[in-house]
Amino acid sequence: MDSAETAYSPAETMPDVLIPTLNPDDRLCGIVDELHERGIDEIIVVDDGSAPECETVFDELKEKPFCLLVRHDVNRGKGAALRTAFMKYLYEHPGGIGCVTCDDDGQHSVDDIINIAEKFRESPEALLLGQRDFSGSGVPWKSRFGNVLTRTVFRLLAGIRLGDTQTGLRAIPAEVMEESLSIRGNRFEFETEMLLRAWDDGVEFREIPIRTVYLNNNAGTHFHPVRDAVRIYRVILWHLFRQVFRFSLTGMTSAMVDFFTFLMLTQLISMDNRKLQIALAAIPARLCSATLNFLLNRYWVFYTQPKNRSNLGFSALGYLLLSLFIFGTSTGMVMLSSYFIPYKFVPYAKAVIDTLLFVVSYLFQKLVVFRMSDRRRAAVSGRKKARKNGQ
């Protein structure tokens, strides 16, 4: 272990807590008071355009010296409230480790909030997520179904395995907060895109079990099951589409390089043995196109920050083995198909086979070849700790 890592020591004080709120009741004041009594020095509350009848709650919060109240004139959405809270924290605490976010309706117990805060204080480079258990009988069916669907979509389309993608109890490193300021979504999709960006940047994710509390069958939630779900899935699909489009573009570019390199070499190489001539032209052409494709995929399609990239040797070996598999499978399946269908339909069969293999290639490169392993994410997180401690 690096000596700098060994010398790392946790933050002396507990991280601040951020609470976005809309039309709160007296429970919010109770949560704020109890958090302060349990060691939280500062709580930032963002009023996202609450109704006038909630003014007594905010008047009480104003009187608390440890509570920093920020207000929106109109309702902008939870994402906008979090963005405002992030900006306020980063402005007030330059160089801070980050914050814990929680909801305002009592569905996050103070014990769980404090537990997340303590774990974050010990490991402030990881993004901690409070994980609820949706298997209990008291969980509303809409919440159970929505979480199962969203985490399945996350896993299949984004390659992120999480047990609770919509938890509002999170410990967020300062660098993730800074990166999230440029997210344009203002509602619940903000938190989804924050996870996607943090994952792409190599941030380590950790899930911490928390109590699953639904008050009055979750009647106080501001989450719209259709409208907000559509926004969330749109963010995930756009993230996927953007990557697939780039992947397709690099594939077409590499194919053109392969074709024109082959064409040029067949003109430059002159010999009577046509088979040897074709081989001498095809092999360098394929090597050039494959190298270009690998570099484009590594540094553009599946881009991560240089300090967070997967090992070059591992990625190159994985890409080589995948290329051999794709080439061999395509050739073998096309030859096999010729035994079962008329020869005139073989080119169409090849188009179908290559399309399926295109999907296989994309998923394998995303999830294996260029994916940062959990171990590497932890190592990156450890280096960040050591570097921050050295400063």
C-alpha positions as CSV (number, residue, x, y, z in Angstrom):
1,M,0.0,0.0,0.0
2,D,1.2,3.5,-0.9
3,S,2.5,5.4,2.1
4,A,0.5,8.4,1.2
5,E,-2.7,6.2,1.3
6,T,-1.7,4.9,4.7
7,A,-1.3,8.5,6.0
8,Y,-4.8,9.4,4.9
9,S,-7.0,10.5,7.8
10,P,-10.8,11.1,7.7
11,A,-12.3,14.5,7.8
12,E,-12.5,15.9,11.4
13,T,-16.0,17.2,11.0
14,M,-19.2,15.6,9.7
15,P,-20.2,16.6,6.1
16,D,-22.9,19.1,5.6
17,V,-26.4,17.9,4.7
18,L,-28.4,19.3,1.8
19,I,-32.2,19.1,1.8
20,P,-34.3,20.1,-1.2
21,T,-37.9,20.7,-0.1
22,L,-41.3,21.5,-1.5
23,N,-44.3,22.3,0.7
24,P,-42.8,20.8,3.9
25,D,-44.5,20.4,7.2
26,D,-43.2,20.6,10.7
27,R,-41.3,17.4,10.3
28,L,-38.6,19.2,8.4
29,C,-37.7,21.4,11.4
30,G,-37.5,18.3,13.6
31,I,-35.2,16.5,11.1
32,V,-32.9,19.6,11.0
33,D,-32.8,19.9,14.7
34,E,-32.0,16.2,15.3
35,L,-29.3,16.2,12.6
36,H,-27.6,19.2,14.3
37,E,-27.8,17.4,17.7
38,R,-26.2,14.4,16.1
39,G,-23.1,16.3,14.9
40,I,-24.0,17.9,11.6
41,D,-22.7,21.5,11.8
42,E,-24.5,22.9,8.8
43,I,-27.7,22.0,7.0
44,I,-28.5,23.7,3.7
45,V,-32.2,23.7,2.9
46,V,-33.4,24.8,-0.5
47,D,-37.1,25.9,-0.7
48,D,-38.2,25.0,-4.3
49,G,-41.1,27.5,-4.5
50,S,-43.3,26.2,-1.7
51,A,-46.8,27.4,-1.1
52,P,-47.4,30.5,1.2
53,E,-48.9,28.3,3.9
54,C,-45.5,26.8,4.5
55,E,-44.0,30.1,5.5
56,T,-44.1,29.4,9.2
57,V,-41.8,26.4,8.6
58,F,-39.2,28.5,6.8
59,D,-39.5,31.3,9.4
60,E,-38.5,28.8,12.0
61,L,-35.6,27.5,9.9
62,K,-34.3,31.1,9.5
63,E,-33.9,31.3,13.3
64,K,-31.5,28.4,13.4
65,P,-27.9,29.6,13.1
66,F,-26.8,26.2,11.8
67,C,-29.4,26.1,9.0
68,L,-28.7,27.9,5.7
69,L,-31.9,28.6,3.8
70,V,-31.9,29.2,0.0
71,R,-35.2,29.9,-1.8
72,H,-36.6,29.7,-5.3
73,D,-39.4,32.1,-6.2
74,V,-41.2,29.4,-8.2
75,N,-41.1,25.6,-8.3
76,R,-38.2,24.5,-10.6
77,G,-37.9,20.9,-9.8
78,K,-35.8,18.7,-7.5
79,G,-32.9,18.7,-9.9
80,A,-32.8,22.5,-9.9
81,A,-33.0,22.6,-6.1
82,L,-30.1,20.2,-5.9
83,R,-28.1,22.3,-8.4
84,T,-28.7,25.4,-6.3
85,A,-27.7,23.5,-3.1
86,F,-24.5,22.3,-4.8
87,M,-23.6,25.8,-6.0
88,K,-24.2,27.2,-2.5
89,Y,-22.1,24.6,-0.8
90,L,-19.2,24.8,-3.3
91,Y,-19.2,28.6,-3.0
92,E,-19.3,28.6,0.8
93,H,-16.9,25.7,1.3
94,P,-14.1,25.7,-1.4
95,G,-12.0,22.6,-1.0
96,G,-14.8,20.8,1.0
97,I,-15.2,17.0,0.7
98,G,-18.9,17.1,-0.4
99,C,-22.3,16.7,1.1
100,V,-25.0,14.2,2.0
101,T,-28.4,14.8,0.4
102,C,-31.7,13.6,1.9
103,D,-35.4,14.1,1.4
104,D,-37.6,16.3,3.5
105,D,-40.5,14.1,4.3
106,G,-39.2,11.8,7.1
107,Q,-38.7,8.8,4.8
108,H,-35.0,8.9,5.6
109,S,-34.3,8.2,9.3
110,V,-31.8,10.4,11.0
111,D,-29.9,7.2,12.0
112,D,-29.4,6.3,8.4
113,I,-28.4,9.9,7.4
114,I,-25.8,10.0,10.2
115,N,-24.6,6.5,9.2
116,I,-24.1,7.6,5.6
117,A,-22.4,10.8,6.8
118,E,-20.0,8.9,9.0
119,K,-19.0,6.5,6.2
120,F,-18.6,9.4,3.8
121,R,-16.3,11.2,6.2
122,E,-14.1,8.1,6.2
123,S,-14.2,7.7,2.4
124,P,-15.1,11.0,0.8
125,E,-14.0,10.0,-2.8
126,A,-16.8,7.4,-3.2
127,L,-20.4,8.2,-4.1
128,L,-22.5,6.5,-1.4
129,L,-26.1,5.5,-2.1
130,G,-28.7,4.6,0.6
131,Q,-30.2,1.3,-0.6
132,R,-33.8,0.5,0.3
133,D,-35.3,-3.0,0.4
134,F,-38.3,-3.2,-1.9
135,S,-39.3,-6.8,-1.0
136,G,-41.3,-5.9,2.1
137,S,-45.1,-5.9,2.3
138,G,-45.3,-2.2,3.2
139,V,-43.7,-1.0,-0.1
140,P,-46.3,0.5,-2.5
141,W,-46.6,-1.5,-5.7
142,K,-45.8,1.6,-7.8
143,S,-42.5,2.1,-6.0
144,R,-41.6,-1.5,-6.2
145,F,-42.4,-1.8,-9.9
146,G,-40.7,1.5,-10.7
147,N,-37.5,0.6,-8.9
148,V,-37.2,-2.9,-10.5
149,L,-37.8,-1.4,-13.9
150,T,-35.4,1.4,-13.5
151,R,-32.6,-0.7,-12.1
152,T,-33.1,-3.2,-14.9
153,V,-32.8,-0.5,-17.5
154,F,-29.7,0.9,-15.8
155,R,-28.1,-2.5,-15.9
156,L,-29.0,-3.4,-19.5
157,L,-28.5,0.0,-21.1
158,A,-25.9,1.7,-19.0
159,G,-24.0,-1.3,-17.6
160,I,-24.5,-0.1,-14.0
161,R,-25.6,-2.6,-11.4
162,L,-27.5,-0.9,-8.5
163,G,-30.1,-2.0,-6.1
164,D,-31.8,1.4,-5.7
165,T,-31.3,3.9,-8.5
166,Q,-33.8,6.5,-7.2
167,T,-32.7,6.9,-3.6
168,G,-32.6,10.5,-2.4
169,L,-30.2,9.6,0.4
170,R,-26.7,10.0,-1.2
171,A,-23.3,11.2,-0.1
172,I,-21.8,13.1,-3.1
173,P,-18.1,14.0,-3.5
174,A,-17.4,17.6,-4.3
175,E,-16.0,16.8,-7.7
176,V,-19.2,15.0,-8.6
177,M,-21.1,18.1,-7.4
178,E,-19.0,20.3,-9.6
179,E,-19.5,18.1,-12.7
180,S,-23.3,18.0,-12.0
181,L,-23.6,21.8,-12.3
182,S,-23.7,21.5,-16.1
183,I,-26.6,19.1,-16.1
184,R,-29.6,20.7,-17.8
185,G,-32.4,18.6,-16.4
186,N,-34.3,20.2,-13.6
187,R,-36.4,17.4,-12.1
188,F,-35.8,13.8,-11.1
189,E,-33.8,13.1,-14.2
190,F,-31.1,15.3,-12.8
191,E,-30.1,12.6,-10.2
192,T,-30.1,9.9,-13.0
193,E,-27.7,11.9,-15.2
194,M,-25.5,12.6,-12.2
195,L,-25.1,8.9,-11.7
196,L,-24.3,8.3,-15.3
197,R,-21.7,11.0,-15.4
198,A,-20.1,9.9,-12.2
199,W,-19.9,6.3,-13.5
200,D,-18.3,7.4,-16.7
201,D,-15.8,9.4,-14.8
202,G,-14.7,6.4,-12.8
203,V,-16.2,7.3,-9.5
204,E,-16.6,4.4,-7.1
205,F,-20.2,3.6,-6.1
206,R,-21.1,2.0,-2.8
207,E,-24.6,1.1,-1.6
208,I,-25.4,1.3,2.1
209,P,-28.5,-0.5,3.3
210,I,-31.1,1.9,4.9
211,R,-34.6,1.5,6.3
212,T,-37.4,1.5,3.8
213,V,-40.0,3.9,5.1
214,Y,-43.2,4.9,3.2
215,L,-45.5,7.2,5.1
216,N,-49.2,7.1,4.1
217,N,-48.5,4.9,1.2
218,N,-46.0,7.4,-0.1
219,A,-48.7,10.0,-0.5
220,G,-46.3,12.9,0.1
221,T,-44.0,12.1,-2.9
222,H,-43.6,14.7,-5.7
223,F,-42.6,12.0,-8.2
224,H,-45.0,11.7,-11.1
225,P,-45.0,8.0,-12.1
226,V,-45.4,8.7,-15.8
227,R,-44.0,12.1,-16.6
228,D,-40.9,11.8,-14.4
229,A,-40.3,8.2,-15.4
230,V,-40.3,9.3,-19.1
231,R,-37.7,12.0,-18.3
232,I,-35.5,9.5,-16.5
233,Y,-35.6,6.9,-19.2
234,R,-35.1,9.6,-21.8
235,V,-31.8,10.5,-20.1
236,I,-30.7,6.9,-20.0
237,L,-31.7,6.2,-23.7
238,W,-30.0,9.5,-24.9
239,H,-26.8,8.5,-23.0
240,L,-27.0,5.1,-24.8
241,F,-27.9,6.5,-28.2
242,R,-25.1,9.0,-28.1
243,Q,-22.6,6.2,-27.4
244,V,-24.1,3.8,-30.0
245,F,-24.0,6.6,-32.6
246,R,-20.3,7.2,-32.0
247,F,-19.7,3.4,-32.0
248,S,-21.4,3.2,-35.4
249,L,-19.5,6.1,-36.7
250,T,-16.1,4.7,-35.7
251,G,-17.1,1.4,-37.3
252,M,-17.9,3.1,-40.6
253,T,-14.8,5.2,-40.5
254,S,-12.7,2.1,-39.9
255,A,-14.4,0.2,-42.7
256,M,-13.6,3.1,-45.1
257,V,-9.9,3.1,-44.0
258,D,-9.8,-0.7,-44.5
259,F,-11.3,-0.4,-48.0
260,F,-9.1,2.5,-49.2
261,T,-5.9,1.0,-47.7
262,F,-6.7,-2.3,-49.3
263,L,-7.4,-0.6,-52.7
264,M,-4.1,1.4,-52.5
265,L,-2.0,-1.6,-51.6
266,T,-3.5,-3.8,-54.4
267,Q,-2.3,-1.0,-56.8
268,L,1.1,-0.8,-55.3
269,I,1.8,-4.5,-54.9
270,S,2.3,-6.1,-58.3
271,M,2.8,-9.9,-58.6
272,D,1.5,-12.8,-60.6
273,N,0.2,-14.7,-57.5
274,R,-3.2,-13.0,-57.0
275,K,-4.0,-14.8,-53.8
276,L,-0.7,-13.7,-52.2
277,Q,-1.2,-10.2,-53.6
278,I,-4.7,-10.0,-52.0
279,A,-3.3,-11.3,-48.7
280,L,-0.4,-8.8,-48.6
281,A,-2.9,-6.0,-49.2
282,A,-5.7,-7.3,-46.9
283,I,-3.7,-8.0,-43.8
284,P,-2.1,-4.5,-43.4
285,A,-5.4,-2.9,-44.3
286,R,-7.2,-4.8,-41.6
287,L,-4.4,-4.0,-39.0
288,C,-4.6,-0.3,-39.8
289,S,-8.4,-0.2,-39.6
290,A,-8.5,-2.3,-36.4
291,T,-5.9,-0.1,-34.7
292,L,-7.8,3.0,-35.6
293,N,-11.1,1.5,-34.4
294,F,-9.5,0.5,-31.1
295,L,-8.1,3.9,-30.5
296,L,-11.3,5.7,-31.4
297,N,-13.4,3.4,-29.2
298,R,-11.0,3.8,-26.2
299,Y,-10.4,7.5,-26.4
300,W,-13.8,8.7,-27.8
301,V,-16.7,6.3,-27.8
302,F,-16.0,4.8,-24.3
303,Y,-14.1,7.8,-23.1
304,T,-13.2,8.3,-19.4
305,Q,-10.7,10.6,-17.8
306,P,-7.1,9.6,-18.4
307,K,-6.5,8.8,-14.8
308,N,-9.5,6.5,-14.7
309,R,-9.0,4.5,-17.9
310,S,-8.9,0.7,-18.0
311,N,-5.4,-0.9,-18.4
312,L,-4.2,-0.4,-22.0
313,G,-2.8,-3.9,-22.3
314,F,-5.9,-5.5,-20.9
315,S,-8.1,-3.5,-23.3
316,A,-5.9,-4.3,-26.3
317,L,-5.9,-8.0,-25.6
318,G,-9.7,-8.0,-25.0
319,Y,-10.2,-6.1,-28.2
320,L,-8.0,-8.5,-30.2
321,L,-9.8,-11.6,-28.8
322,L,-13.2,-10.0,-29.5
323,S,-12.2,-9.2,-33.1
324,L,-11.1,-12.7,-33.7
325,F,-14.3,-14.0,-32.2
326,I,-16.4,-11.7,-34.3
327,F,-14.5,-12.5,-37.5
328,G,-14.6,-16.3,-36.9
329,T,-18.3,-16.3,-35.8
330,S,-19.4,-14.2,-38.8
331,T,-17.5,-16.4,-41.3
332,G,-18.6,-19.6,-39.7
333,M,-22.3,-18.7,-39.5
334,V,-22.4,-17.4,-43.0
335,M,-20.8,-20.6,-44.3
336,L,-23.3,-22.6,-42.2
337,S,-26.2,-20.7,-43.5
338,S,-25.3,-21.5,-47.1
339,Y,-26.2,-25.1,-46.4
340,F,-29.8,-24.3,-45.4
341,I,-30.8,-21.4,-47.6
342,P,-30.5,-20.6,-51.3
343,Y,-27.2,-19.1,-52.2
344,K,-28.8,-15.9,-53.4
345,F,-30.1,-15.2,-49.9
346,V,-26.7,-15.7,-48.2
347,P,-25.7,-12.0,-48.4
348,Y,-28.9,-11.1,-46.6
349,A,-28.2,-13.7,-44.0
350,K,-24.7,-12.2,-43.6
351,A,-26.3,-8.7,-43.0
352,V,-28.5,-10.1,-40.2
353,I,-25.6,-12.0,-38.6
354,D,-23.3,-9.0,-38.7
355,T,-26.0,-6.8,-37.2
356,L,-26.4,-9.2,-34.3
357,L,-22.6,-9.4,-33.9
358,F,-22.5,-5.6,-34.0
359,V,-24.7,-5.5,-30.9
360,V,-22.5,-8.2,-29.3
361,S,-19.4,-6.3,-30.0
362,Y,-20.8,-3.0,-28.6
363,L,-22.0,-4.6,-25.4
364,F,-18.7,-6.6,-24.9
365,Q,-16.5,-3.5,-25.4
366,K,-18.7,-1.4,-23.1
367,L,-19.1,-3.9,-20.3
368,V,-15.7,-5.7,-20.5
369,V,-13.0,-4.3,-22.8
370,F,-13.2,-0.7,-21.8
371,R,-15.1,-1.0,-18.5
372,M,-13.4,0.1,-15.4
373,S,-13.7,-2.8,-12.9
374,D,-15.0,-2.2,-9.3
375,R,-11.5,-3.0,-8.1
376,R,-9.9,-0.3,-10.3
377,R,-12.6,2.2,-9.2
378,A,-11.6,1.5,-5.6
379,A,-7.9,1.9,-6.5
380,V,-8.7,5.2,-8.3
381,S,-10.6,6.4,-5.2
382,G,-7.7,5.4,-3.0
383,R,-5.2,7.4,-5.1
384,K,-7.6,10.4,-4.9
385,K,-7.6,10.1,-1.1
386,A,-3.8,10.0,-1.0
387,R,-3.4,12.9,-3.4
388,K,-5.9,15.0,-1.4
389,N,-4.1,14.2,1.8
390,G,-0.8,15.1,0.3
391,Q,-2.1,18.5,-0.6
